[in-house]
């Protein structure tokens, strides 16, 4: 009888996490600046299960002309998700340009979508098992 409560807790936790991530992304879109950048390297990283992911290193210039380089979050399982030399949109914090992300769907919204989908999934399973 405790299983529905655990599933409901998992649903609520995922929905809350998704809502906080959504709010943070919307805040970034309003307050951060846009720039064009270039993928300069793809770093391959390995986890404990010997699965590799690829992290693009991106160079961009701020509105003031200063150049910055950052590593976008990892998690891309295919090396061709980004190509070295590819131009990408960058979203960066104008107060601290070291805080930057590639402005595309997978970098910005994938975790939000996954969290909301898991929240709905666990909520439905909890409801059905009640």
Secondary structure, 3 states (H helix, E strand, C coil): CCHHHHHHHHHHHHHHHHHHHHHHHHHHHHHCEEEEEEEEEEEEEECCCCCEEEEEEEEEECCCCCEEEEECCCCECCHHHCCCCCEEEEEEECCEEEEEEECCHHHHCHHHHHHHHHHHHHHHHHHHCC
